[in-house]
């Protein structure tokens, strides 16, 4: 696809591709300097403080909302008969979906030996953790008494013989999401250890040396350490791979096992998983593009990375579009009047604007990614990634609200819209997410230092010795 | 090498022609059974070709050592669409026998079928089939042509062209496979519908194509040029891909089952009710064990994936399980809505041999036309290096 830029010495196509993963002229030392200096020596700028203040302010709004909901009760949310599932599950699914790209990058792309994952995996994994944290708030808060949530959600032996309904995918969600959070956190932390040791060795401040030293868990970089590290990350990748599929599959079951038109569709599992990866990569891009500009990381997060992500966004976006097509076709083909009504109601009902906006965002907009020239236009990619984020939120909104607001019995129809507390909680979680992200960027290396060194051309010789 | 391929072609042709004669006799005795068995056989082998086409295009998009060394096998399989078109022709005469929706008197008496008549009618059915074959032949033709020209003249511009074709090509593949699976198999029971159906077939075709490729790689692996090109590392990669497709197939099949079972809706659940009684339950269990548990357990270990004989066994067994899966999906004969007992007919085995023999003969014929390794692919050197 790429025109030959350097014809000095004949490189094979594969070597060219690899060379595009890191800017020219880097050595092991410059990579380490560049990435660790962001944490250790770079001055905290006013811009950073300003942006952090905004994010932190929004996070405070979230905590205010949470307190309000606890004091007043879940009646503060906009849900009511007939729409009993609203913003809580829309935003839960949205955030959980976003997390999937991080796991895909760190686990599946590692197993597939895709070297371009190297510079984006660290902050994508961090994104996963923070997104899961935001997602988990919704089911916990919607119980109304979150301090009792564990008592309701987790099965434990008790004298009353009371158990959760094991046939309900909602209880599978509890296991799936908590496993997902645990494995993601472990994976992220294990990957950080060698870099934490680098920071420990380079930090000059006493407290920083102490803190990074504690976190590095005695890493000395011996051959034995590396051997164990490699084994552990492969095992964790193996464990995390099924999670990429299982978490969102179970989320899709929340809907699909019901008998509601628009929810009950056998295609939901693969279509939700594809949608999750789609939105996740869009979010990675939304974060990566400003980061590389602000911190001057264009040498590490190159155009090749952005293009590869754009291709994944296009591919998964097409799978999502396929899902929309099959839903509509099968609704017609099934001959079931409720199924047919559901699709017509989406196309022409009270939420038609959202449906068509979703089609514009998720199906039409990403088609620009077919063209190599547009895939290299960074500003356009950034705009595209925002559009996809919006589109995937709308998708969950349309799926959840349109199926509930008009069910089988016209006398029970009604309309739904989120209350101001719904919105403040949603925007608040975005604030929490960004706050955590800012802290992460400030205190931890956002790109894996030691893995970046392995993809330098200088490291190539060692690779062949294996 | 060429002699070996010729030998295989001849044997396939003899087996196929022999079985075809038997089936031809059977067609006179019991035409309904013939068409049913033949349809299943056709869907199986056409699916092998389709899976090969898709994997070839997928490889053009992603690259990787695994796909280069088997590229020519995939191309040869995807050049068989002119022959599968010929093999499809008998089914044109079988629509009345196979599909209840092609009987106007039945449709007239059934509200649901009247509603579907704009889609399920013989004219549109045949027009769609013509469209599918046009798409598949067109894609295979250009893929194969540019790949040959790349061999003769060097990498550019063909490498780029192949990529430009493969992206939209995969879209067309997904579209045509979905609707052809609905037309040919799902509409055997015109009251049933499932949104995952097309994806289920795509997963299955991936298994079929990889099973075929692994079989051929092992069978021809003692001869140059494959002998020195394909090492146990390549075989390991192919085994991993087969493993991945088995899991995909199981994932899709289980999703459909769980969602249908859990909702228990009157228009859907008969699909599984019919297939869990009257002997069909044994087929269902056989699928679970043979199409997933057993190959999953075997392919889990690196030892199996690198052991030529063992992996050949798994691949051949999976080709057979593909037949069982399609047999299961086609289900009890659509005539009459009540549960029907499992009734294995000798043609259910003879027809796959007939279609398979003829298809394999066409495949080997195509395989012989080109060198088994591409000459000027820009990634070939690296791909061979990967195996050393």
Interface residues (C-beta under 8 A of the other chain):
Chain A: X1 X12 X13 X14 X167 X245 X249 X253 X256 X257 X258 X259 X264 X265 X266 X267 X268 X269 X270 X318 X322 X323 X326 X327 X330 X333 X334 X335 X336 X370
Chain B: X63 X111 X112 X115 X116 X119 X159 X160 X163 X167 X171 X174 X178 X182 X191 X193 X194 X195 X196 X197 X198 X199 X251 X252 X255 X256 X258 X259 X260 X262 X263 X265 X267 X378 X379 X381 X382
